[in-house]
Amino acid sequence: MKIFTMDIAGKTLKVTIGKVAAQANGAAFMQYGDTTVLSTATASEKPRDGIDFFPLSVEYEEKLYSVGKIPGGFNKREGKASENAILTSRVIDRPMRPLFPKDYRNDVTLNNMVMSVDPECRPELVAMLGSSIATSISDIPFDGPCSTTQVGMIDGEFILNPSQEQWKNSDLNLTVASTSEKVIMIEAGANEIPEAKMIEAIYLAHEENQKIIAFINEIVAEVGKKKHEYTSCAIPDELFAAIKEIVTPEEMEVAVFTDEKQVREENIRVIREKLEEAFADNEEWLGLIGEALYQYQKKTVRKMILKDHKRPDGREITQIRPLAAEVDLIPRVHGSAMFTRGQTQICNVCTLAPLSEAQKIDGLDENEVSKRYMHHYNFPAYSVGETKVSRGPGRREIGHGALAERALIPVLPSVQEFPYAIRTVSETFESNGSTSMASTCASCMSLMAAGVPIKKMVAGISCGLVTGETDDDFVLLTDIQGLEDFFGDMDFKVTGTTDGITAIQMDIKIHGLTRNIVEGAIARCREARLFIMDNCMKKAISEPRKEVGEFAPKIVQIKIDPAKIGDVVGQRGKVINTIIERTGVKIDITDDGDVSVCGVDKAGMDEAVKMIQLIASEFEEGKIYEGKVISIKEFGAFLEFAPGKEGMVHISKVSKERINRVEDVLTLGDVVKVVCLGKDKMGRISFSIKDVE
């Protein structure tokens, strides 16, 4: 057993090797403060048959015992991965995947089990470092190590590896992964951070990563295993040579050079049939045609872009595909918009609801948290011309939805300004590159169409990359389509307003980016998103509507004395449920006495507000009230002014004339006006009908 330690952001990272999980290819028992994560890396002995990709699986397991919780539900055990767990797994996957050999086909699983959580030390960061360490010391082929650092910003000051509380209150949530030379992954949510400030934060994290990589290298030098040999799945050079004799580079260029995805796919299908016919007698090569054809297309497209600055659809390097936008295309919903960029098309629908509809999240946070704004993204098979049964959202859909959600959160109005829970759903009608950025644009317009008073318009775009033999030999591509994403080296997505960045997600397939590429991509994305807003989105809707739509619920907010909340709610909710039943509204009350009354019928809402205000206020002497007779006694009548709010009129105060029986004047159910006379000798509030002016 070996123990290694280093200081990270003022706290001790302790890595124990050889104590647990000895049968994994690599295992690191990670402790950062009191946060404890077991990270393991395992690989199969042989490659998986019949696949043309690297089968890497990354798991981030949130054990609720780590925060002293017992899972809810019937089973009382952890169920499917939470959204946070899925997003964390993706952030671990993205920097590590490019560092495995491209021709490696053995199954690899990186597992991170969160066993204890210290609020001062975020478990996600520990898992990211643990995965890198476990893989680096294992015998699995890996061109690492890589390291990850998180950056927050509070009051304009950067904070390295912030605590959970600082992360929540930060204007910047930035995660940067690096190799010893370059930045390899960026993930960010930001409150309109200027581009220059974002670049400063990225390279502050990159510098910190170099210290951690040096630490990991020390661990590898002492306990690292020799990397194992593996069966290469690279395409034989002889096969490539034979294919080029049948399909020349010029013919392949003609096949892929079109702006219609369907036309390109048909051209490739014809070529594939031609090759299958030519190699019908060679079973070994026949099974490799699919991968070989993919590689041939990739080399052709990259050569066209890098050497000739010629994109497959004929666009200029900085040119955005044709844009279109419209709102209100779906009737009766609260808000809708459609955004089209080339063959990528998203329809977004916005739904408004009372705050009680906010999503409650049971995770590793010490306190139960909720999400007031939810963005969901769907990617049906028909959007790419395929046939496949929907099995619900996968990791890709959850990741894309979270990115668009993160992009828009900084411009949403506060609860006080707009007391609604908000859900936007992006339906992918057609996909050919960067649907998440189209989703951001469509969501922004949908929110404005629904009457959500967002502070500024947000747009997003993706920038691609093709690199050559040297760091200076590269071409940045604005608005990449699917083919350029598949065959290129980078998908750099940036969303923001006119004033700054709200979100970044960077995926690459190479061993990192130089600073020139990072700065160039961020600048290119700014130019493009401003163009999209000015030349497309603002033409469809330029500002949020002043009011929510006809079919959206209306919300009225009032303030009551917190001491009166119990009176409004009543024993076991009797009073508030009576108000809801009588008026048809929904009511939310916070501990501070903020009351939201939600409904579609104005008369019902007004009645509910009147009842709540009456219940929460004291009777004032001389003030006129209206009550319903609910009980008649010999000595007087009892009136209900609101559920749970009652008073009595003595028989002597019922009529200006002398009466012997209350029933001579009043009957049950009568609604009468009374004046408050103040307190009687017994300290009870009394009312009079006869003294009403």
TIMAR-710023 format. One record per residue (C-alpha): residue number from 1; residue in three letters; x, y, z. Coordinates in steps of 0.2 Angstrom, whole numbers, plus 5000, padded with zeros to 4 digits. Example, Ala and Ser with C-alpha at 12.3 -4.5 7.8 and 13.67 -1.06 7.14 Angstrom:
BEGIN
     k     r   east   north     up
     1   ALA   5062    4978   5039
     2   SER   5068    4995   5036
***
This chain:
BEGIN
     k     r   east   north     up
     1   MET   5000    5000   5000
     2   LYS   5006    5017   4995
     3   ILE   4999    5034   5001
     4   PHE   5002    5050   4991
     5   THR   4997    5068   4996
     6   MET   4997    5085   4989
     7   ASP   4989    5102   4993
     8   ILE   4975    5108   4981
     9   ALA   4967    5125   4984
    10   GLY   4972    5124   5002
    11   LYS   4966    5107   5006
    12   THR   4975    5090   5006
    13   LEU   4972    5077   4992
    14   LYS   4976    5060   4999
    15   VAL   4978    5046   4986
    16   THR   4979    5028   4993
    17   ILE   4985    5014   4981
    18   GLY   4985    4996   4984
    19   LYS   4973    4996   4999
    20   VAL   4957    4992   4990
    21   ALA   4950    4985   4974
    22   ALA   4966    4975   4970
    23   GLN   4958    4965   4956
    24   ALA   4954    4981   4945
    25   ASN   4967    4985   4932
    26   GLY   4969    5001   4942
    27   ALA   4961    5008   4958
    28   ALA   4964    5024   4968
    29   PHE   4956    5027   4985
    30   MET   4953    5046   4984
    31   GLN   4951    5058   4999
    32   TYR   4950    5077   4998
    33   GLY   4946    5084   5015
    34   ASP   4932    5072   5020
    35   THR   4926    5068   5003
    36   THR   4930    5050   4999
    37   VAL   4928    5042   4981
    38   LEU   4934    5025   4975
    39   SER   4940    5027   4957
    40   THR   4943    5011   4947
    41   ALA   4948    5007   4929
    42   THR   4945    4990   4921
    43   ALA   4947    4983   4904
    44   SER   4942    4967   4895
    45   GLU   4956    4955   4890
    46   LYS   4951    4955   4872
    47   PRO   4943    4967   4860
    48   ARG   4924    4966   4857
    49   ASP   4920    4958   4841
    50   GLY   4910    4967   4827
    51   ILE   4912    4985   4833
    52   ASP   4921    5000   4825
    53   PHE   4922    5012   4840
    54   PHE   4931    5012   4857
    55   PRO   4918    5005   4870
    56   LEU   4922    5016   4885
    57   SER   4909    5017   4899
    58   VAL   4911    5030   4913
    59   GLU   4900    5029   4929
    60   TYR   4898    5041   4943
    61   GLU   4889    5033   4957
    62   GLU   4881    5044   4970
    63   LYS   4878    5034   4986
    64   LEU   4866    5043   4998
    65   TYR   4874    5036   5013
    66   SER   4888    5048   5009
    67   VAL   4878    5062   5015
    68   GLY   4868    5052   5029
    69   LYS   4852    5050   5019
    70   ILE   4842    5034   5016
    71   PRO   4835    5034   4998
    72   GLY   4816    5038   4996
    73   GLY   4804    5026   4987
    74   PHE   4799    5008   4990
    75   ASN   4815    4999   4988
    76   LYS   4826    5011   4999
    77   ARG   4841    5009   4988
    78   GLU   4849    5019   4975
    79   GLY   4840    5018   4958
    80   LYS   4845    5025   4941
    81   ALA   4858    5038   4940
    82   SER   4853    5056   4943
    83   GLU   4855    5070   4931
    84   ASN   4870    5076   4940
    85   ALA   4878    5059   4940
    86   ILE   4875    5058   4921
    87   LEU   4882    5075   4918
    88   THR   4898    5071   4929
    89   SER   4901    5055   4919
    90   ARG   4900    5065   4903
    91   VAL   4913    5077   4909
    92   ILE   4925    5063   4915
    93   ASP   4922    5054   4898
    94   ARG   4926    5069   4887
    95   PRO   4944    5073   4891
    96   MET   4949    5055   4894
    97   ARG   4942    5047   4878
    98   PRO   4954    5055   4866
    99   LEU   4969    5049   4876
   100   PHE   4965    5030   4873
   101   PRO   4973    5023   4857
   102   LYS   4961    5026   4842
   103   ASP   4963    5007   4836
   104   TYR   4959    5001   4854
   105   ARG   4943    4990   4855
   106   ASN   4944    4982   4872
   107   ASP   4929    4987   4884
   108   VAL   4935    4999   4897
   109   THR   4925    5005   4912
   110   LEU   4929    5019   4923
   111   ASN   4919    5018   4939
   112   ASN   4918    5032   4953
   113   MET   4909    5028   4969
   114   VAL   4906    5043   4980
   115   MET   4907    5036   4998
   116   SER   4908    5052   5008
   117   VAL   4904    5070   5005
   118   ASP   4913    5085   5013
   119   PRO   4903    5101   5008
   120   GLU   4920    5110   5006
   121   CYS   4927    5098   4994
   122   ARG   4916    5094   4978
   123   PRO   4915    5075   4975
   124   GLU   4914    5078   4956
   125   LEU   4931    5085   4955
   126   VAL   4938    5071   4966
   127   ALA   4930    5058   4954
   128   MET   4938    5067   4939
   129   LEU   4955    5066   4946
   130   GLY   4952    5048   4952
   131   SER   4948    5042   4935
   132   SER   4964    5049   4928
   133   ILE   4975    5042   4942
   134   ALA   4967    5025   4941
   135   THR   4969    5024   4922
   136   SER   4986    5031   4922
   137   ILE   4993    5018   4935
   138   SER   4984    5004   4927
   139   ASP   4990    4992   4913
   140   ILE   4977    5000   4901
   141   PRO   4985    5009   4886
   142   PHE   4982    5028   4890
   143   ASP   4991    5043   4884
   144   GLY   4989    5053   4900
   145   PRO   4988    5058   4913
   146   CYS   4976    5072   4912
   147   SER   4970    5083   4926
   148   THR   4954    5093   4930
   149   THR   4952    5110   4939
   150   GLN   4936    5119   4943
   151   VAL   4935    5138   4944
   152   GLY   4922    5149   4952
   153   MET   4920    5168   4953
   154   ILE   4913    5178   4967
   155   ASP   4913    5197   4967
   156   GLY   4925    5197   4952
   157   GLU   4938    5186   4961
   158   PHE   4942    5169   4954
   159   ILE   4941    5154   4966
   160   LEU   4950    5138   4962
   161   ASN   4941    5122   4966
   162   PRO   4927    5131   4976
   163   SER   4916    5122   4990
   164   GLN   4898    5117   4986
   165   GLU   4891    5133   4993
   166   GLN   4904    5144   4983
   167   TRP   4900    5134   4968
   168   LYS   4881    5138   4970
   169   ASN   4884    5156   4973
   170   SER   4897    5159   4960
   171   ASP   4895    5169   4944
   172   LEU   4906    5156   4935
   173   ASN   4905    5137   4935
   174   LEU   4920    5132   4925
   175   THR   4928    5115   4923
   176   VAL   4944    5113   4913
   177   ALA   4954    5097   4909
   178   SER   4972    5098   4903
   179   THR   4986    5087   4898
   180   SER   5004    5092   4901
   181   GLU   5004    5103   4886
   182   LYS   4986    5108   4881
   183   VAL   4968    5111   4886
   184   ILE   4958    5096   4882
   185   MET   4941    5099   4889
   186   ILE   4930    5115   4894
   187   GLU   4913    5115   4902
   188   ALA   4906    5131   4909
   189   GLY   4890    5140   4915
   190   ALA   4892    5159   4917
   191   ASN   4883    5174   4922
   192   GLU   4888    5184   4906
   193   ILE   4906    5183   4908
   194   PRO   4916    5193   4895
   195   GLU   4926    5183   4883
   196   ALA   4943    5189   4889
   197   LYS   4939    5185   4907
   198   MET   4933    5168   4902
   199   ILE   4950    5165   4894
   200   GLU   4959    5171   4909
   201   ALA   4950    5158   4920
   202   ILE   4953    5144   4908
   203   TYR   4971    5146   4908
   204   LEU   4972    5149   4927
   205   ALA   4964    5132   4928
   206   HIS   4976    5125   4915
   207   GLU   4991    5131   4926
   208   GLU   4984    5123   4941
   209   ASN   4982    5107   4931
   210   GLN   5000    5106   4928
   211   LYS   5004    5105   4946
   212   ILE   4992    5090   4948
   213   ILE   4999    5081   4933
   214   ALA   5016    5082   4940
   215   PHE   5009    5074   4956
   216   ILE   5001    5060   4946
   217   ASN   5017    5057   4936
   218   GLU   5025    5054   4953
   219   ILE   5012    5041   4958
   220   VAL   5014    5033   4941
   221   ALA   5033    5032   4942
   222   GLU   5031    5023   4959
   223   VAL   5016    5011   4957
   224   GLY   5011    5012   4939
   225   LYS   5010    4995   4929
   226   LYS   5017    4992   4912
   227   LYS   5004    4995   4898
   228   HIS   4998    4979   4891
   229   GLU   4999    4974   4873
   230   TYR   4982    4974   4863
   231   THR   4976    4968   4846
   232   SER   4976    4983   4834
   233   CYS   4960    4986   4825
   234   ALA   4967    4998   4812
   235   ILE   4963    4996   4794
   236   PRO   4977    4988   4784
   237   ASP   4986    4999   4772
   238   GLU   4983    4986   4758
   239   LEU   4964    4988   4759
   240   PHE   4965    5007   4758
   241   ALA   4976    5005   4742
   242   ALA   4964    4993   4735
   243   ILE   4949    5005   4738
   244   LYS   4958    5020   4730
   245   GLU   4960    5010   4714
   246   ILE   4941    5007   4714
   247   VAL   4936    5024   4720
   248   THR   4948    5038   4717
   249   PRO   4950    5053   4729
   250   GLU   4942    5064   4716
   251   GLU   4927    5053   4715
   252   MET   4926    5053   4734
   253   GLU   4927    5072   4734
   254   VAL   4912    5073   4722
   255   ALA   4902    5060   4733
   256   VAL   4904    5070   4749
   257   PHE   4903    5088   4742
   258   THR   4885    5092   4744
   259   ASP   4874    5102   4756
   260   GLU   4861    5089   4756
   261   LYS   4864    5076   4769
   262   GLN   4852    5063   4761
   263   VAL   4861    5066   4744
   264   ARG   4878    5063   4752
   265   GLU   4872    5047   4761
   266   GLU   4865    5040   4745
   267   ASN   4882    5044   4736
   268   ILE   4891    5034   4749
   269   ARG   4879    5020   4749
   270   VAL   4882    5018   4730
   271   ILE   4901    5018   4733
   272   ARG   4899    5005   4747
   273   GLU   4889    4993   4736
   274   LYS   4903    4995   4723
   275   LEU   4916    4990   4735
   276   GLU   4906    4976   4743
   277   GLU   4904    4969   4725
   278   ALA   4923    4971   4722
   279   PHE   4928    4962   4738
   280   ALA   4914    4949   4738
   281   ASP   4927    4935   4738
   282   ASN   4938    4942   4753
   283   GLU   4928    4940   4769
   284   GLU   4942    4948   4780
   285   TRP   4941    4964   4769
   286   LEU   4922    4963   4767
   287   GLY   4920    4965   4786
   288   LEU   4931    4981   4786
   289   ILE   4923    4990   4772
   290   GLY   4912    5001   4783
   291   GLU   4927    5007   4794
   292   ALA   4938    5009   4779
   293   LEU   4925    5019   4770
   294   TYR   4923    5030   4785
   295   GLN   4941    5033   4786
   296   TYR   4942    5037   4767
   297   GLN   4928    5050   4769
   298   LYS   4937    5058   4784
   299   LYS   4953    5060   4775
   300   THR   4945    5067   4760
   301   VAL   4934    5080   4770
   302   ARG   4949    5085   4781
   303   LYS   4960    5087   4766
   304   MET   4947    5098   4757
   305   ILE   4945    5109   4772
   306   LEU   4963    5110   4778
   307   LYS   4972    5112   4761
   308   ASP   4959    5120   4750
   309   HIS   4948    5129   4763
   310   LYS   4933    5120   4754
   311   ARG   4919    5114   4765
   312   PRO   4908    5099   4760
   313   ASP   4892    5110   4757
   314   GLY   4902    5124   4748
   315   ARG   4901    5137   4762
   316   GLU   4915    5149   4767
   317   ILE   4925    5145   4783
   318   THR   4915    5158   4793
   319   GLN   4898    5156   4785
   320   ILE   4883    5151   4794
   321   ARG   4870    5140   4786
   322   PRO   4853    5148   4781
   323   LEU   4843    5154   4796
   324   ALA   4824    5154   4799
   325   ALA   4814    5158   4815
   326   GLU   4796    5159   4820
   327   VAL   4785    5160   4836
   328   ASP   4767    5154   4840
   329   LEU   4767    5139   4828
   330   ILE   4759    5128   4841
   331   PRO   4741    5133   4847
   332   ARG   4735    5134   4865
   333   VAL   4752    5131   4873
   334   HIS   4760    5144   4883
   335   GLY   4774    5148   4871
   336   SER   4782    5141   4856
   337   ALA   4796    5144   4844
   338   MET   4805    5136   4830
   339   PHE   4823    5139   4825
   340   THR   4831    5132   4809
   341   ARG   4849    5132   4804
   342   GLY   4852    5123   4788
   343   GLN   4846    5105   4791
   344   THR   4845    5107   4809
   345   GLN   4828    5112   4816
   346   ILE   4821    5113   4834
   347   CYS   4804    5117   4840
   348   ASN   4803    5122   4858
   349   VAL   4787    5123   4869
   350   CYS   4787    5133   4885
   351   THR   4775    5129   4899
   352   LEU   4772    5140   4915
   353   ALA   4766    5133   4931
   354   PRO   4765    5138   4950
   355   LEU   4781    5137   4960
   356   SER   4775    5121   4968
   357   GLU   4778    5112   4951
   358   ALA   4797    5115   4953
   359   GLN   4807    5099   4952
   360   LYS   4813    5092   4968
   361   ILE   4830    5084   4968
   362   ASP   4836    5071   4980
   363   GLY   4855    5071   4978
   364   LEU   4871    5073   4987
   365   ASP   4867    5090   4993
   366   GLU   4865    5091   5012
   367   ASN   4848    5100   5009
   368   GLU   4835    5095   4997
   369   VAL   4836    5106   4982
   370   SER   4824    5111   4968
   371   LYS   4824    5117   4950
   372   ARG   4813    5131   4946
   373   TYR   4818    5131   4927
   374   MET   4819    5114   4918
   375   HIS   4824    5112   4900
   376   HIS   4821    5095   4892
   377   TYR   4828    5090   4875
   378   ASN   4822    5076   4864
   379   PHE   4831    5068   4849
   380   PRO   4819    5056   4840
   381   ALA   4826    5044   4827
   382   TYR   4816    5052   4812
   383   SER   4826    5068   4815
   384   VAL   4841    5059   4806
   385   GLY   4830    5048   4795
   386   GLU   4832    5032   4805
   387   THR   4820    5020   4812
   388   LYS   4821    5016   4831
   389   VAL   4810    5014   4845
   390   SER   4811    5028   4859
   391   ARG   4817    5022   4875
   392   GLY   4817    5038   4884
   393   PRO   4831    5051   4885
   394   GLY   4849    5044   4885
   395   ARG   4865    5052   4891
   396   ARG   4866    5063   4876
   397   GLU   4849    5070   4877
   398   ILE   4851    5074   4896
   399   GLY   4868    5082   4892
   400   HIS   4861    5093   4878
   401   GLY   4846    5098   4888
   402   ALA   4857    5103   4903
   403   LEU   4868    5113   4891
   404   ALA   4853    5124   4885
   405   GLU   4846    5125   4902
   406   ARG   4863    5132   4909
   407   ALA   4864    5144   4894
   408   LEU   4847    5152   4899
   409   ILE   4847    5152   4918
   410   PRO   4858    5169   4919
   411   VAL   4844    5179   4910
   412   LEU   4829    5172   4919
   413   PRO   4819    5184   4930
   414   SER   4820    5181   4949
   415   VAL   4806    5172   4958
   416   GLN   4800    5189   4965
   417   GLU   4799    5196   4947
   418   PHE   4791    5181   4939
   419   PRO   4784    5168   4952
   420   TYR   4782    5154   4940
   421   ALA   4790    5137   4938
   422   ILE   4796    5136   4919
   423   ARG   4798    5121   4908
   424   THR   4804    5122   4890
   425   VAL   4805    5106   4879
   426   SER   4815    5106   4863
   427   GLU   4809    5093   4850
   428   THR   4822    5089   4837
   429   PHE   4813    5090   4820
   430   GLU   4828    5088   4810
   431   SER   4847    5086   4814
   432   ASN   4863    5089   4805
   433   GLY   4875    5097   4817
   434   SER   4874    5106   4834
   435   THR   4855    5104   4839
   436   SER   4860    5109   4857
   437   MET   4864    5127   4850
   438   ALA   4848    5127   4840
   439   SER   4839    5122   4855
   440   THR   4846    5137   4865
   441   CYS   4840    5149   4852
   442   ALA   4823    5141   4850
   443   SER   4821    5140   4869
   444   CYS   4825    5159   4871
   445   MET   4812    5164   4858
   446   SER   4799    5152   4866
   447   LEU   4802    5160   4883
   448   MET   4799    5177   4876
   449   ALA   4784    5172   4867
   450   ALA   4777    5165   4883
   451   GLY   4779    5182   4891
   452   VAL   4794    5177   4902
   453   PRO   4803    5193   4905
   454   ILE   4820    5187   4902
   455   LYS   4834    5200   4904
   456   LYS   4842    5198   4887
   457   MET   4842    5187   4872
   458   VAL   4853    5172   4871
   459   ALA   4860    5163   4856
   460   GLY   4872    5149   4853
   461   ILE   4883    5142   4840
   462   SER   4896    5128   4838
   463   CYS   4914    5131   4831
   464   GLY   4923    5116   4823
   465   LEU   4942    5112   4819
   466   VAL   4953    5103   4807
   467   THR   4971    5102   4812
   468   GLY   4986    5097   4802
   469   GLU   5004    5091   4806
   470   THR   5009    5106   4817
   471   ASP   5001    5117   4830
   472   ASP   5000    5132   4819
   473   ASP   4992    5122   4805
   474   PHE   4973    5122   4808
   475   VAL   4956    5129   4801
   476   LEU   4942    5134   4812
   477   LEU   4924    5131   4805
   478   THR   4909    5142   4810
   479   ASP   4893    5132   4812
   480   ILE   4899    5114   4809
   481   GLN   4887    5102   4801
   482   GLY   4886    5084   4806
   483   LEU   4899    5078   4793
   484   GLU   4912    5091   4799
   485   ASP   4908    5086   4817
   486   PHE   4911    5067   4813
   487   PHE   4927    5070   4804
   488   GLY   4934    5085   4812
   489   ASP   4944    5087   4828
   490   MET   4932    5098   4839
   491   ASP   4915    5103   4843
   492   PHE   4916    5120   4853
   493   LYS   4899    5126   4858
   494   VAL   4897    5143   4866
   495   THR   4881    5152   4871
   496   GLY   4879    5170   4877
   497   THR   4871    5187   4876
   498   THR   4878    5203   4868
   499   ASP   4888    5206   4884
   500   GLY   4896    5189   4888
   501   ILE   4896    5170   4889
   502   THR   4883    5160   4898
   503   ALA   4889    5142   4894
   504   ILE   4903    5133   4885
   505   GLN   4904    5114   4881
   506   MET   4920    5109   4872
   507   ASP   4922    5091   4865
   508   ILE   4938    5086   4855
   509   LYS   4945    5071   4847
   510   ILE   4964    5076   4848
   511   HIS   4976    5078   4862
   512   GLY   4972    5096   4867
   513   LEU   4970    5113   4860
   514   THR   4983    5127   4859
   515   ARG   4978    5144   4866
   516   ASN   4977    5152   4849
   517   ILE   4964    5139   4845
   518   VAL   4954    5142   4861
   519   GLU   4954    5161   4859
   520   GLY   4950    5160   4840
   521   ALA   4935    5148   4843
   522   ILE   4928    5159   4857
   523   ALA   4930    5175   4846
   524   ARG   4922    5166   4831
   525   CYS   4907    5160   4842
   526   ARG   4904    5178   4848
   527   GLU   4903    5185   4830
   528   ALA   4891    5171   4825
   529   ARG   4879    5172   4840
   530   LEU   4877    5191   4837
   531   PHE   4874    5188   4819
   532   ILE   4861    5175   4823
   533   MET   4852    5187   4835
   534   ASP   4852    5202   4824
   535   ASN   4848    5193   4807
   536   CYS   4836    5179   4813
   537   MET   4829    5179   4831
   538   LYS   4825    5197   4833
   539   LYS   4815    5197   4817
   540   ALA   4804    5183   4824
   541   ILE   4802    5191   4841
   542   SER   4813    5206   4848
   543   GLU   4808    5207   4866
   544   PRO   4797    5197   4879
   545   ARG   4779    5199   4878
   546   LYS   4772    5210   4892
   547   GLU   4760    5197   4898
   548   VAL   4758    5178   4898
   549   GLY   4747    5171   4885
   550   GLU   4728    5167   4886
   551   PHE   4730    5149   4891
   552   ALA   4744    5151   4903
   553   PRO   4740    5152   4922
   554   LYS   4740    5169   4930
   555   ILE   4749    5172   4946
   556   VAL   4745    5185   4959
   557   GLN   4758    5188   4973
   558   ILE   4754    5195   4990
   559   LYS   4763    5196   5007
   560   ILE   4756    5191   5023
   561   ASP   4763    5191   5041
   562   PRO   4773    5175   5043
   563   ALA   4764    5172   5060
   564   LYS   4748    5171   5051
   565   ILE   4753    5157   5039
   566   GLY   4746    5144   5051
   567   ASP   4729    5152   5051
   568   VAL   4729    5152   5032
   569   VAL   4734    5134   5031
   570   GLY   4723    5128   5045
   571   GLN   4724    5112   5054
   572   ARG   4730    5098   5043
   573   GLY   4727    5110   5028
   574   LYS   4709    5112   5031
   575   VAL   4708    5131   5028
   576   ILE   4719    5132   5012
   577   ASN   4711    5117   5004
   578   THR   4694    5124   5007
   579   ILE   4700    5140   4998
   580   ILE   4707    5130   4984
   581   GLU   4691    5120   4982
   582   ARG   4679    5135   4982
   583   THR   4690    5146   4970
   584   GLY   4698    5133   4959
   585   VAL   4716    5141   4961
   586   LYS   4733    5134   4967
   587   ILE   4741    5142   4981
   588   ASP   4760    5142   4986
   589   ILE   4766    5150   5003
   590   THR   4784    5152   5008
   591   ASP   4790    5153   5026
   592   ASP   4793    5171   5023
   593   GLY   4775    5174   5020
   594   ASP   4775    5176   5001
   595   VAL   4759    5170   4994
   596   SER   4756    5165   4976
   597   VAL   4739    5163   4969
   598   CYS   4738    5154   4953
   599   GLY   4723    5151   4941
   600   VAL   4716    5154   4924
   601   ASP   4699    5162   4931
   602   LYS   4702    5180   4937
   603   ALA   4686    5180   4947
   604   GLY   4692    5165   4956
   605   MET   4709    5172   4959
   606   ASP   4702    5188   4966
   607   GLU   4691    5179   4978
   608   ALA   4705    5168   4984
   609   VAL   4716    5183   4987
   610   LYS   4702    5192   4996
   611   MET   4700    5177   5008
   612   ILE   4718    5175   5011
   613   GLN   4720    5193   5015
   614   LEU   4705    5193   5027
   615   ILE   4711    5177   5036
   616   ALA   4729    5185   5038
   617   SER   4723    5202   5045
   618   GLU   4715    5207   5061
   619   PHE   4697    5214   5062
   620   GLU   4697    5233   5063
   621   GLU   4684    5242   5073
   622   GLY   4673    5252   5061
   623   LYS   4677    5242   5046
   624   ILE   4663    5234   5035
   625   TYR   4664    5216   5032
   626   GLU   4654    5203   5022
   627   GLY   4650    5187   5030
   628   LYS   4639    5171   5027
   629   VAL   4627    5165   5040
   630   ILE   4633    5148   5045
   631   SER   4624    5145   5062
   632   ILE   4609    5153   5071
   633   LYS   4607    5152   5090
   634   GLU   4595    5160   5102
   635   PHE   4607    5173   5107
   636   GLY   4613    5178   5089
   637   ALA   4621    5172   5073
   638   PHE   4638    5166   5068
   639   LEU   4645    5172   5052
   640   GLU   4660    5165   5041
   641   PHE   4670    5179   5033
   642   ALA   4682    5167   5025
   643   PRO   4687    5149   5028
   644   GLY   4692    5148   5047
   645   LYS   4688    5166   5050
   646   GLU   4672    5168   5060
   647   GLY   4662    5180   5070
   648   MET   4646    5183   5079
   649   VAL   4632    5196   5079
   650   HIS   4622    5197   5095
   651   ILE   4603    5196   5093
   652   SER   4602    5214   5099
   653   LYS   4613    5219   5084
   654   VAL   4604    5210   5070
   655   SER   4590    5223   5067
   656   LYS   4586    5241   5071
   657   GLU   4569    5235   5077
   658   ARG   4567    5224   5092
   659   ILE   4566    5205   5087
   660   ASN   4562    5190   5097
   661   ARG   4570    5177   5086
   662   VAL   4585    5178   5075
   663   GLU   4576    5167   5062
   664   ASP   4564    5181   5059
   665   VAL   4577    5191   5050
   666   LEU   4591    5179   5045
   667   THR   4592    5161   5038
   668   LEU   4606    5150   5035
   669   GLY   4617    5154   5020
   670   ASP   4612    5173   5020
   671   VAL   4626    5184   5015
   672   VAL   4626    5200   5025
   673   LYS   4636    5216   5028
   674   VAL   4642    5219   5046
   675   VAL   4652    5232   5055
   676   CYS   4666    5228   5067
   677   LEU   4662    5235   5084
   678   GLY   4678    5230   5092
   679   LYS   4681    5219   5107
   680   ASP   4667    5216   5120
   681   LYS   4669    5215   5139
   682   MET   4675    5197   5137
   683   GLY   4688    5201   5124
   684   ARG   4678    5194   5110
   685   ILE   4676    5203   5093
   686   SER   4658    5208   5090
   687   PHE   4649    5213   5075
   688   SER   4633    5223   5070
   689   ILE   4621    5222   5056
   690   LYS   4610    5236   5061
   691   ASP   4624    5249   5063
   692   VAL   4630    5247   5045
   693   GLU   4629    5264   5037
***
